[in-house]
Amino acid sequence: MLDLLWPALVLLGIYAVLGWSLALLMGLRGLWAAATAPIFATTVIGLGSTIAGWIGVGWSILPALATALVIAAGIVIVKRATRTHSTVRFPARWRWWTVGVLVVTAVTIALLVFRVIGHADAISQSFDNIFHLNAIRYISDTGIASPLEIGQMTSPGGGVPFYPAAWHATAAIIAQLSGASIPIVINALSLTIAAIMWPLGALLLARMLLGSAPSVMVGAGIVAASVPAFPLLPMDYGVLYPYQLSLALLPASLAATAGLLGIGHHARCLAPGWWGLIVVGSVPGLALAHPGGFVAWLALSVPMVVVFGVRLWRTSSSLRGRAWVLGGSLAFAGAGVVLLKVLRPPLATRQWATEAGLGEAIGKALSVQLFYPAAAWLVGIAILVGLYWVIRERSAETIVAAAMWAIGAGLFVAAMSFTWGTLRDALTGSWYNNWPRLAALFAIALLPLATLGIARTADAVADLLRRRRVSGAIRLTAGIVASVLALLAFHVQATPRAESWAGATYDEDADALLLTDDETALLERLGDIVPEDAVIAGSAYTGAGLAYALADRQVLMPHALMDISPDLELINDHLADADIMPEVCEAIEALGVDYVLDFGTVEVHEDVVHPLPGVQDLQESSALRLVDSEGDAKLYEVIACGRN
């Protein structure tokens, strides 16, 4: 796993240069600066890659640096024009508590990620990973990382006009600067998102809404490490790497939104205009990482907007003032409805079926059994206790925490169980009506309320000990021991089963669905056999297309879902018959096919078959010659059509 260290450090360096520097310029310090650095950097990378595409500049760290410099110059101009130099940070006296909780949480999650992936260059044996792996290679080869152009890899005719590519653009920069292989880069990025970015954002959101007491920090760390639906599920199911990035950025954006709307601790440390600038700097990163994260921000910020509107209504004594509040609320609701419609993916991709009945789905939401077989029922108890403290305190911040949980639970239950198709699609269509995506989002939405339950209960116990005159040293020792025991108790409930489940996705053996160990071994030596300018045919469904990402050789099918030209269709169906079908020779010449990878007929979706007879079961074909093999994985050279 030490191979992940260097690319992970490179990523942190990228975030520091592109994001942390902008956070400091905007007056953010400490945890605020650290937690917002990744989202600002993602905004820079997303915008920079788009602009680079417009002006025809190849993607690298240089366009990203140029974009960051332009944004920094704009911030400096605004500061000088407004003559504002305020900063926001949490109390320094709890700094070491924060650091300690972050370290323990990060190590706990990192160990979980290590156990799941198994080894540094393991790949997720999943359908979507075919695209993700090859897209990084495509960016490195072509310099195209714009979300408006990266779809050309699979649809040269422009059939994919937009694809969120900030994650891929980030991975490509890491690969360029670190020299690490694409699988190692991906795992380093996933590790950093899960073990560093997510805990930073979780602590920031919890502290913004619930205060800076050590109990809040400990509670947030415990919850962040105990619900495997996030950050583990997106790097298991799908695989949803871009969605994982976007959701990890979500808490920092929500915390900034709370500041903008005057909600939470230290909301008055910055003028609303600066909070607004922070939000504006966050939103493009969310959307360009994955629109699902942006829509999640819209949904989970609704309680904050409602609280803000109610406060304005109460403080507006004039009819005109209240009319403005009402008009603004209607405009916000209308804009939200429009965005939900605009940002929904195509209907054909929103046909995911329900998974359970309504009662069962509600039970899973209450017990926090999200996707994986085991329930995090201690987190569920913490949520119920948190609701008690919400009723008792009735502050704007705790009400927001409860409402965020309710929205997350409602979306999860709707996607999992609603039989009312129109309503379900209206609520969860932006996430493809795909309940595992909502499970990952729910894990974030429940964090503030579960943290509230843990923190306020711990504070009540501490107050009881104080009233009984227990010494400060004993209380501190008991608090530390209780925190460690609580982390262990919460963490071991659901994560061992989830670890076993997710780990199977990364297993590389004879039964692996995307790449078996034999196929991987053949790909590892492909570069020594196949010339650099050669083109390889093969079924993307069986993993043959990964010769592009893993062996740096051009392939006809970099993904299973792509435009199939007449020439490509002819090769997929009849390459084995090239010696008796002249039209196949014309297709071979047009596409420059030199080799074929035959990885059999077992596909990444085991229960689905897409037979391509022209590039499978080739042992009897006289149009091809066996060049190399490893078990059932075979590499053939095209010898028909006068080639050899």
C-alpha positions as CSV (number, residue, x, y, z in Angstrom):
1,M,0.0,0.0,0.0
2,L,3.0,2.3,0.2
3,D,2.7,2.7,-3.6
4,L,-0.4,4.9,-2.9
5,L,1.5,7.3,-0.7
6,W,3.3,9.3,-3.4
7,P,0.2,9.9,-5.7
8,A,-1.8,10.7,-2.6
9,L,0.7,13.3,-1.6
10,V,0.7,14.7,-5.1
11,L,-3.1,15.1,-4.9
12,L,-2.8,16.9,-1.5
13,G,-0.2,19.2,-3.1
14,I,-2.6,19.9,-6.0
15,Y,-5.4,20.7,-3.6
16,A,-3.1,23.0,-1.5
17,V,-1.9,25.0,-4.5
18,L,-5.2,25.2,-6.3
19,G,-7.6,25.3,-3.4
20,W,-6.1,26.0,0.0
21,S,-4.5,29.2,-1.4
22,L,-7.9,30.5,-2.5
23,A,-9.4,29.6,0.8
24,L,-6.8,31.7,2.6
25,L,-7.4,34.6,0.3
26,M,-11.1,34.5,1.1
27,G,-10.4,34.7,4.8
28,L,-10.8,31.0,5.8
29,R,-8.4,29.6,8.3
30,G,-7.9,26.3,10.1
31,L,-10.5,23.6,9.5
32,W,-12.4,25.9,7.2
33,A,-9.5,26.3,4.9
34,A,-8.6,22.6,5.0
35,A,-12.1,21.4,4.3
36,T,-12.9,23.9,1.5
37,A,-9.5,23.5,-0.3
38,P,-10.6,20.3,-2.2
39,I,-13.9,21.9,-3.4
40,F,-12.2,25.1,-4.6
41,A,-9.5,23.0,-6.3
42,T,-12.2,20.9,-8.0
43,T,-13.9,24.1,-9.2
44,V,-10.6,25.3,-10.6
45,I,-10.0,21.9,-12.3
46,G,-13.5,21.7,-13.7
47,L,-13.5,25.3,-15.0
48,G,-9.9,25.0,-16.2
49,S,-10.5,21.9,-18.2
50,T,-13.6,23.4,-19.8
51,I,-11.7,26.6,-20.8
52,A,-8.7,24.6,-22.0
53,G,-11.1,22.7,-24.3
54,W,-12.6,25.9,-25.6
55,I,-9.2,27.5,-26.5
56,G,-7.6,24.2,-27.7
57,V,-5.0,23.8,-25.0
58,G,-4.1,20.3,-23.8
59,W,-5.0,19.4,-20.3
60,S,-2.3,19.5,-17.6
61,I,-1.5,21.3,-14.4
62,L,-0.7,24.5,-16.3
63,P,-4.3,25.4,-17.4
64,A,-5.4,24.6,-13.8
65,L,-2.7,27.0,-12.4
66,A,-3.7,29.7,-14.8
67,T,-7.4,29.4,-13.8
68,A,-6.5,29.6,-10.1
69,L,-4.4,32.7,-10.7
70,V,-7.2,34.4,-12.5
71,I,-9.6,33.6,-9.7
72,A,-7.1,34.7,-7.1
73,A,-6.7,38.0,-8.9
74,G,-10.4,38.5,-8.8
75,I,-10.6,37.8,-5.1
76,V,-7.8,40.3,-4.5
77,I,-9.6,43.0,-6.5
78,V,-12.8,42.4,-4.6
79,K,-11.0,42.6,-1.3
80,R,-9.4,45.9,-2.2
81,A,-12.6,47.3,-3.6
82,T,-14.6,46.4,-0.6
83,R,-11.8,46.9,1.9
84,T,-12.8,43.8,3.9
85,H,-10.2,41.6,5.5
86,S,-12.2,39.5,8.0
87,T,-11.4,35.8,8.6
88,V,-13.4,32.9,9.9
89,R,-11.9,30.1,12.1
90,F,-13.1,27.9,14.9
91,P,-11.7,28.5,18.5
92,A,-8.0,27.7,18.7
93,R,-8.3,26.1,22.1
94,W,-9.9,23.0,20.6
95,R,-7.4,22.8,17.8
96,W,-5.7,19.6,19.0
97,W,-9.0,17.9,19.7
98,T,-9.8,18.6,16.1
99,V,-6.5,17.3,14.8
100,G,-6.8,14.2,17.0
101,V,-10.3,13.3,15.9
102,L,-9.3,13.9,12.3
103,V,-6.3,11.6,12.6
104,V,-8.2,8.8,14.3
105,T,-11.1,9.0,11.9
106,A,-8.8,9.1,8.9
107,V,-6.8,6.1,10.0
108,T,-9.9,4.1,10.7
109,I,-11.4,4.8,7.3
110,A,-8.0,4.4,5.6
111,L,-7.6,0.9,7.1
112,L,-11.0,0.0,5.9
113,V,-10.2,1.2,2.3
114,F,-6.9,-0.8,2.4
115,R,-8.6,-4.0,3.4
116,V,-11.3,-3.5,0.7
117,I,-9.0,-2.9,-2.3
118,G,-6.4,-5.5,-1.1
119,H,-3.4,-4.2,-3.0
120,A,-2.4,-0.8,-4.5
121,D,-3.0,-1.6,-8.1
122,A,-6.3,-3.5,-7.7
123,I,-9.1,-2.4,-9.9
124,S,-12.9,-2.4,-9.3
125,Q,-14.3,-5.3,-11.2
126,S,-17.3,-3.3,-12.3
127,F,-19.0,-2.1,-15.5
128,D,-18.5,1.7,-15.0
129,N,-14.8,1.2,-14.3
130,I,-14.2,0.4,-17.9
131,F,-15.0,4.0,-18.8
132,H,-13.3,5.5,-15.8
133,L,-10.0,3.7,-16.4
134,N,-9.9,4.4,-20.1
135,A,-11.0,8.1,-19.8
136,I,-7.9,8.9,-17.7
137,R,-5.8,7.3,-20.5
138,Y,-7.8,9.3,-23.1
139,I,-7.1,12.6,-21.3
140,S,-3.4,11.8,-21.1
141,D,-3.2,10.9,-24.8
142,T,-5.4,13.6,-26.2
143,G,-5.3,16.4,-23.7
144,I,-9.1,16.5,-23.8
145,A,-10.6,16.7,-20.3
146,S,-13.5,19.1,-20.8
147,P,-16.9,17.8,-19.7
148,L,-18.1,19.0,-23.0
149,E,-15.7,16.9,-25.0
150,I,-14.6,13.9,-23.0
151,G,-17.6,12.0,-24.3
152,Q,-15.9,11.9,-27.7
153,M,-13.9,8.9,-26.5
154,T,-17.0,6.7,-26.9
155,S,-19.1,9.0,-29.1
156,P,-16.9,10.8,-31.7
157,G,-20.1,12.2,-33.3
158,G,-21.1,14.2,-30.2
159,G,-23.7,11.8,-28.9
160,V,-22.5,12.6,-25.3
161,P,-22.7,16.4,-25.1
162,F,-21.8,16.6,-21.4
163,Y,-20.1,14.2,-19.0
164,P,-18.9,15.4,-15.5
165,A,-15.2,15.0,-15.8
166,A,-13.6,16.9,-12.9
167,W,-12.7,13.6,-11.2
168,H,-11.1,12.3,-14.4
169,A,-9.3,15.5,-15.0
170,T,-7.9,15.4,-11.4
171,A,-6.8,11.8,-11.8
172,A,-5.1,12.7,-15.1
173,I,-3.0,15.5,-13.4
174,I,-2.0,13.1,-10.6
175,A,-0.9,10.5,-13.2
176,Q,1.1,13.2,-15.1
177,L,2.8,14.6,-12.0
178,S,3.4,11.3,-10.1
179,G,4.2,8.9,-12.9
180,A,2.0,6.3,-11.1
181,S,-0.1,3.8,-13.0
182,I,-3.8,4.6,-13.6
183,P,-5.1,1.9,-11.1
184,I,-2.7,3.2,-8.4
185,V,-3.8,6.8,-9.1
186,I,-7.5,5.9,-8.8
187,N,-7.0,4.1,-5.5
188,A,-4.9,6.9,-4.1
189,L,-7.6,9.4,-5.1
190,S,-10.3,7.2,-3.6
191,L,-8.3,6.8,-0.4
192,T,-7.8,10.6,-0.1
193,I,-11.5,11.3,-0.7
194,A,-12.6,8.7,1.8
195,A,-10.1,9.1,4.6
196,I,-9.2,12.9,4.4
197,M,-11.8,14.9,2.4
198,W,-14.8,13.2,4.0
199,P,-13.8,13.6,7.6
200,L,-12.7,17.2,7.0
201,G,-16.1,18.0,5.5
202,A,-18.0,16.0,8.2
203,L,-16.3,17.8,11.1
204,L,-16.8,21.2,9.4
205,L,-20.5,20.8,8.9
206,A,-21.1,19.4,12.4
207,R,-19.1,22.2,14.0
208,M,-20.9,24.8,11.9
209,L,-24.3,23.6,13.0
210,L,-23.7,22.2,16.4
211,G,-20.8,24.1,17.9
212,S,-17.1,23.6,18.5
213,A,-17.2,21.4,21.7
214,P,-15.0,18.3,21.7
215,S,-18.1,16.2,22.0
216,V,-19.3,17.5,18.6
217,M,-16.0,16.7,17.0
218,V,-15.8,13.2,18.5
219,G,-19.4,12.5,17.6
220,A,-18.9,13.6,14.0
221,G,-15.8,11.5,13.7
222,I,-17.6,8.4,15.0
223,V,-20.5,8.8,12.7
224,A,-18.3,9.5,9.7
225,A,-16.4,6.2,10.2
226,S,-19.4,4.1,11.0
227,V,-21.8,4.2,8.1
228,P,-20.2,2.4,5.2
229,A,-22.8,3.7,2.7
230,F,-20.5,6.6,2.5
231,P,-17.6,6.8,1.7
232,L,-17.4,3.1,0.9
233,L,-20.5,2.4,-1.3
234,P,-19.6,4.6,-4.3
235,M,-16.2,2.9,-4.6
236,D,-17.9,-0.4,-4.5
237,Y,-21.2,-0.1,-6.4
238,G,-21.1,1.1,-10.0
239,V,-18.3,2.1,-9.6
240,L,-19.3,5.7,-8.8
241,Y,-16.0,7.5,-8.4
242,P,-17.1,10.9,-9.6
243,Y,-20.2,10.7,-7.4
244,Q,-18.0,9.8,-4.4
245,L,-15.9,12.9,-5.0
246,S,-19.0,15.2,-5.4
247,L,-20.6,13.8,-2.2
248,A,-17.3,14.3,-0.2
249,L,-17.4,17.9,-1.3
250,L,-21.0,18.4,-0.2
251,P,-20.6,19.0,3.5
252,A,-18.2,21.9,3.1
253,S,-20.6,23.5,0.6
254,L,-23.5,23.0,3.0
255,A,-21.5,24.6,5.8
256,A,-20.8,27.6,3.6
257,T,-24.5,27.8,2.7
258,A,-25.4,27.9,6.3
259,G,-23.0,30.8,6.8
260,L,-24.5,32.7,3.9
261,L,-27.9,32.3,5.4
262,G,-26.8,33.4,8.9
263,I,-27.2,29.9,10.4
264,G,-24.7,28.2,12.6
265,H,-21.8,29.1,14.8
266,H,-19.4,31.8,13.4
267,A,-21.9,32.7,10.6
268,R,-21.3,36.4,11.5
269,C,-17.5,36.1,11.1
270,L,-17.8,37.0,7.5
271,A,-20.0,39.4,5.6
272,P,-22.8,37.8,3.6
273,G,-21.1,38.8,0.4
274,W,-18.0,36.8,1.3
275,W,-20.1,33.8,2.3
276,G,-21.8,34.1,-1.0
277,L,-18.4,34.1,-2.8
278,I,-17.5,30.9,-1.0
279,V,-20.7,29.2,-2.0
280,V,-20.3,30.4,-5.6
281,G,-16.8,29.0,-5.5
282,S,-18.1,25.7,-4.3
283,V,-21.1,25.0,-6.5
284,P,-19.2,24.5,-9.9
285,G,-17.0,21.9,-8.2
286,L,-20.0,20.0,-7.0
287,A,-21.7,20.1,-10.4
288,L,-18.6,19.3,-12.5
289,A,-17.6,16.4,-10.2
290,H,-21.1,15.0,-10.5
291,P,-24.5,16.7,-10.9
292,G,-25.9,14.3,-8.3
293,G,-23.9,16.2,-5.7
294,F,-25.2,19.5,-6.9
295,V,-28.8,18.4,-6.7
296,A,-28.0,17.0,-3.2
297,W,-26.8,20.4,-2.2
298,L,-30.1,21.9,-3.5
299,A,-32.1,19.4,-1.5
300,L,-30.3,19.5,1.8
301,S,-30.0,23.3,1.8
302,V,-33.8,23.6,1.6
303,P,-34.1,23.6,5.5
304,M,-31.6,26.4,5.7
305,V,-33.5,28.5,3.2
306,V,-36.7,27.9,5.0
307,V,-35.2,29.0,8.3
308,F,-33.7,32.0,6.6
309,G,-37.1,32.9,5.1
310,V,-38.9,32.5,8.4
311,R,-36.4,34.8,10.1
312,L,-36.9,37.4,7.5
313,W,-40.6,37.1,7.7
314,R,-40.6,37.6,11.4
315,T,-38.3,40.6,11.2
316,S,-40.1,42.3,8.3
317,S,-42.8,44.4,9.8
318,S,-44.0,46.0,6.5
319,L,-46.2,44.4,3.9
320,R,-43.7,45.2,1.3
321,G,-40.9,43.4,3.1
322,R,-43.0,40.3,3.6
323,A,-44.0,40.4,-0.1
324,W,-40.3,40.3,-1.0
325,V,-39.8,37.3,1.3
326,L,-42.7,35.5,-0.2
327,G,-41.6,36.4,-3.7
328,G,-38.0,35.2,-3.0
329,S,-39.3,31.9,-1.6
330,L,-41.5,31.3,-4.6
331,A,-38.5,32.1,-6.9
332,F,-36.3,29.7,-5.0
333,A,-38.9,27.0,-5.2
334,G,-39.5,27.6,-8.9
335,A,-35.7,27.6,-9.7
336,G,-35.4,24.4,-7.8
337,V,-38.1,22.7,-9.8
338,V,-36.6,23.9,-13.1
339,L,-33.2,22.7,-12.1
340,L,-34.5,19.3,-11.1
341,K,-36.1,18.9,-14.5
342,V,-33.1,20.2,-16.4
343,L,-30.5,18.2,-14.5
344,R,-32.4,14.9,-14.6
345,P,-30.6,12.3,-16.8
346,P,-32.4,10.9,-19.8
347,L,-35.5,8.8,-19.2
348,A,-33.9,5.6,-20.4
349,T,-31.3,5.8,-17.7
350,R,-33.9,6.4,-14.9
351,Q,-35.6,3.0,-15.1
352,W,-34.1,1.5,-11.9
353,A,-36.5,-0.7,-10.1
354,T,-37.6,-0.5,-6.5
355,E,-35.9,-2.8,-4.0
356,A,-38.4,-3.2,-1.1
357,G,-41.8,-2.4,0.2
358,L,-42.5,0.9,1.9
359,G,-42.5,-0.6,5.4
360,E,-39.2,-2.4,4.9
361,A,-37.6,0.7,3.4
362,I,-38.6,2.8,6.4
363,G,-37.2,0.1,8.7
364,K,-33.9,0.2,6.8
365,A,-33.8,4.0,7.1
366,L,-34.4,4.0,10.8
367,S,-31.9,1.2,11.5
368,V,-29.4,2.7,9.1
369,Q,-29.1,-0.5,7.0
370,L,-28.1,1.2,3.8
371,F,-27.2,-1.1,0.9
372,Y,-25.0,-3.5,3.0
373,P,-26.4,-6.5,4.9
374,A,-25.6,-5.2,8.4
375,A,-27.4,-2.3,10.1
376,A,-25.5,0.5,11.9
377,W,-28.2,0.4,14.6
378,L,-26.1,2.4,17.1
379,V,-26.1,5.3,14.6
380,G,-29.9,4.8,14.4
381,I,-30.2,5.1,18.2
382,A,-28.0,8.2,18.1
383,I,-30.4,9.7,15.5
384,L,-33.4,9.0,17.7
385,V,-31.6,10.5,20.7
386,G,-30.7,13.5,18.5
387,L,-34.4,14.0,17.8
388,Y,-35.0,14.3,21.5
389,W,-32.3,17.0,21.8
390,V,-33.9,18.8,18.8
391,I,-37.2,18.9,20.6
392,R,-35.5,20.1,23.8
393,E,-33.3,22.8,22.3
394,R,-35.5,23.9,19.4
395,S,-32.7,26.0,17.9
396,A,-32.5,26.8,14.2
397,E,-29.4,24.8,13.8
398,T,-30.7,21.6,15.4
399,I,-34.0,21.9,13.4
400,V,-31.9,22.1,10.2
401,A,-30.0,19.0,11.3
402,A,-33.3,17.1,11.8
403,A,-34.7,18.4,8.5
404,M,-31.6,17.3,6.6
405,W,-32.0,13.8,8.1
406,A,-35.7,13.7,7.2
407,I,-34.9,14.8,3.6
408,G,-32.2,12.2,3.2
409,A,-34.4,9.5,4.7
410,G,-37.4,10.5,2.5
411,L,-35.3,10.4,-0.7
412,F,-33.9,7.0,0.2
413,V,-37.3,5.5,1.0
414,A,-38.8,7.0,-2.1
415,A,-36.1,5.5,-4.4
416,M,-36.2,2.2,-2.7
417,S,-39.9,1.6,-2.4
418,F,-42.3,4.1,-4.0
419,T,-44.7,2.5,-6.4
420,W,-46.0,5.8,-7.4
421,G,-43.8,6.2,-10.5
422,T,-44.4,9.9,-11.3
423,L,-43.8,11.0,-7.7
424,R,-40.8,8.8,-7.4
425,D,-39.3,10.1,-10.6
426,A,-40.0,13.7,-9.5
427,L,-38.2,13.2,-6.2
428,T,-35.3,11.0,-7.1
429,G,-35.0,11.1,-10.9
430,S,-31.9,13.3,-10.6
431,W,-30.2,10.3,-9.1
432,Y,-31.5,7.9,-11.8
433,N,-34.1,6.6,-9.3
434,N,-31.2,4.5,-8.2
435,W,-31.6,3.7,-4.5
436,P,-27.9,2.9,-3.8
437,R,-27.0,6.5,-4.8
438,L,-29.6,7.8,-2.3
439,A,-28.2,5.4,0.3
440,A,-24.8,7.2,0.0
441,L,-26.4,10.6,0.2
442,F,-28.5,9.6,3.2
443,A,-25.3,8.7,5.0
444,I,-24.2,12.3,4.7
445,A,-27.7,13.8,5.5
446,L,-27.9,11.9,8.8
447,L,-24.5,12.9,10.1
448,P,-25.5,16.2,11.8
449,L,-28.5,14.7,13.7
450,A,-26.6,11.6,14.8
451,T,-23.7,13.7,15.9
452,L,-26.1,15.9,17.9
453,G,-27.4,12.8,19.7
454,I,-23.9,11.6,20.6
455,A,-22.6,15.1,21.5
456,R,-25.4,16.4,23.7
457,T,-25.7,13.1,25.5
458,A,-21.9,13.1,26.2
459,D,-22.2,16.7,27.4
460,A,-25.0,15.8,29.7
461,V,-22.9,13.0,31.2
462,A,-20.0,15.3,31.6
463,D,-22.2,17.9,33.4
464,L,-23.4,15.2,35.7
465,L,-19.8,14.2,36.6
466,R,-18.9,17.9,37.1
467,R,-21.8,18.4,39.5
468,R,-20.6,15.4,41.4
469,R,-17.2,17.0,41.7
470,V,-15.3,14.4,39.7
471,S,-11.9,15.9,39.0
472,G,-11.1,17.3,35.6
473,A,-8.3,14.8,34.9
474,I,-10.6,11.9,35.6
475,R,-13.3,13.4,33.4
476,L,-10.8,13.9,30.6
477,T,-9.5,10.4,30.8
478,A,-12.9,8.9,31.0
479,G,-13.9,11.0,28.0
480,I,-11.0,9.8,25.9
481,V,-11.6,6.2,26.8
482,A,-15.3,6.5,26.2
483,S,-14.6,8.1,22.8
484,V,-12.3,5.2,21.7
485,L,-14.7,2.6,22.9
486,A,-17.7,4.3,21.2
487,L,-15.7,4.5,17.9
488,L,-15.0,0.8,18.1
489,A,-18.6,-0.1,19.0
490,F,-20.1,2.0,16.2
491,H,-17.5,1.1,13.6
492,V,-17.6,-2.7,14.0
493,Q,-21.4,-3.0,13.7
494,A,-21.8,-2.5,9.9
495,T,-18.3,-2.2,8.5
496,P,-17.0,-5.8,8.7
497,R,-19.9,-7.1,6.5
498,A,-19.6,-4.1,4.2
499,E,-15.8,-4.7,3.9
500,S,-16.3,-8.3,2.9
501,W,-19.0,-7.3,0.4
502,A,-17.1,-4.5,-1.1
503,G,-13.8,-6.4,-1.1
504,A,-15.3,-8.9,-3.5
505,T,-15.5,-6.2,-6.1
506,Y,-11.7,-5.8,-6.1
507,D,-10.9,-9.5,-6.1
508,E,-8.7,-10.5,-9.0
509,D,-8.8,-14.2,-9.5
510,A,-10.0,-16.8,-12.0
511,D,-13.7,-15.9,-11.2
512,A,-13.3,-12.1,-11.6
513,L,-16.0,-10.8,-14.0
514,L,-14.1,-7.9,-15.6
515,L,-10.4,-9.1,-15.6
516,T,-9.3,-12.5,-14.3
517,D,-5.8,-13.0,-13.0
518,D,-4.9,-14.6,-16.4
519,E,-6.2,-11.7,-18.4
520,T,-4.4,-9.2,-16.2
521,A,-1.1,-11.1,-16.6
522,L,-1.5,-11.0,-20.4
523,L,-2.2,-7.3,-20.3
524,E,0.9,-6.7,-18.2
525,R,3.1,-8.0,-21.0
526,L,1.1,-6.6,-23.9
527,G,3.3,-3.6,-24.3
528,D,6.3,-5.8,-25.0
529,I,4.4,-7.6,-27.8
530,V,2.1,-5.2,-29.5
531,P,3.7,-2.1,-31.2
532,E,2.7,1.3,-29.9
533,D,0.8,2.3,-33.0
534,A,-1.2,-0.9,-33.2
535,V,-5.0,-1.1,-32.7
536,I,-6.6,-3.9,-30.8
537,A,-10.1,-5.3,-31.4
538,G,-12.0,-7.1,-28.6
539,S,-15.1,-7.0,-26.5
540,A,-15.3,-4.3,-24.0
541,Y,-17.8,-6.3,-22.0
542,T,-15.2,-8.9,-21.2
543,G,-12.5,-6.4,-20.2
544,A,-10.5,-6.5,-23.4
545,G,-11.0,-2.8,-23.9
546,L,-8.8,-2.2,-20.8
547,A,-5.7,-2.8,-22.9
548,Y,-6.0,1.0,-23.5
549,A,-5.8,2.0,-19.8
550,L,-3.6,-0.7,-18.5
551,A,-1.2,-1.4,-21.5
552,D,-1.4,1.9,-23.3
553,R,-2.5,0.4,-26.6
554,Q,-5.3,1.7,-28.8
555,V,-8.5,-0.3,-28.8
556,L,-11.6,-0.2,-30.9
557,M,-14.0,-0.4,-27.9
558,P,-12.8,1.7,-24.9
559,H,-16.3,1.2,-23.4
560,A,-19.2,-1.1,-23.9
561,L,-21.7,1.8,-24.3
562,M,-20.4,3.6,-27.3
563,D,-21.2,4.5,-30.9
564,I,-20.8,1.4,-33.2
565,S,-19.9,2.4,-36.7
566,P,-20.7,0.1,-39.6
567,D,-17.0,-0.9,-39.9
568,L,-16.8,-1.6,-36.2
569,E,-19.9,-3.7,-36.3
570,L,-18.5,-5.7,-39.2
571,I,-15.3,-6.4,-37.3
572,N,-17.2,-7.4,-34.1
573,D,-19.4,-9.8,-36.1
574,H,-17.1,-11.1,-38.8
575,L,-13.4,-10.5,-38.1
576,A,-12.8,-14.2,-37.8
577,D,-14.1,-14.6,-41.4
578,A,-11.8,-11.9,-42.9
579,D,-10.2,-14.4,-45.2
580,I,-13.5,-15.2,-46.9
581,M,-15.3,-11.8,-46.6
582,P,-13.5,-9.0,-48.6
583,E,-15.7,-6.3,-47.0
584,V,-14.2,-7.2,-43.6
585,C,-10.8,-6.5,-45.1
586,E,-12.0,-3.0,-46.0
587,A,-13.1,-2.5,-42.4
588,I,-9.8,-3.7,-41.1
589,E,-7.9,-1.2,-43.2
590,A,-10.3,1.6,-42.3
591,L,-9.9,1.1,-38.6
592,G,-6.3,-0.1,-38.7
593,V,-6.9,-3.3,-36.7
594,D,-3.8,-5.3,-36.1
595,Y,-4.5,-7.5,-33.1
596,V,-7.4,-9.1,-31.2
597,L,-7.8,-9.8,-27.5
598,D,-10.1,-12.8,-26.9
599,F,-11.1,-12.9,-23.2
600,G,-13.8,-15.5,-23.7
601,T,-17.5,-14.9,-23.3
602,V,-17.8,-14.2,-19.5
603,E,-18.9,-10.6,-19.2
604,V,-18.7,-8.0,-16.4
605,H,-22.5,-8.4,-16.0
606,E,-22.6,-12.1,-15.5
607,D,-26.3,-12.5,-16.2
608,V,-26.1,-10.5,-19.5
609,V,-24.5,-11.7,-22.8
610,H,-23.5,-9.6,-25.7
611,P,-22.0,-12.1,-28.2
612,L,-19.5,-10.7,-30.7
613,P,-18.6,-13.7,-32.8
614,G,-16.0,-11.9,-34.9
615,V,-13.7,-11.4,-31.9
616,Q,-14.5,-14.4,-29.7
617,D,-13.7,-18.1,-29.9
618,L,-11.0,-17.5,-32.6
619,Q,-9.0,-20.7,-32.3
620,E,-10.4,-22.1,-35.6
621,S,-10.0,-18.9,-37.6
622,S,-7.4,-18.9,-40.4
623,A,-7.6,-15.1,-40.5
624,L,-5.7,-14.8,-37.2
625,R,-2.6,-16.2,-35.6
626,L,-2.2,-16.8,-31.9
627,V,0.7,-14.7,-30.6
628,D,0.4,-15.1,-26.8
629,S,-1.9,-16.6,-24.2
630,E,-2.3,-16.9,-20.5
631,G,-4.8,-19.5,-19.5
632,D,-8.0,-18.8,-21.4
633,A,-6.9,-15.2,-22.3
634,K,-5.5,-15.0,-25.8
635,L,-3.9,-12.4,-28.1
636,Y,-4.2,-12.9,-31.8
637,E,-2.6,-11.1,-34.7
638,V,-4.5,-10.4,-37.9
639,I,-2.9,-12.2,-40.8
640,A,-5.7,-12.0,-43.4
641,C,-6.1,-9.3,-46.0
642,G,-2.5,-9.6,-47.1
643,R,-1.2,-8.4,-43.7
644,N,1.2,-11.3,-43.2
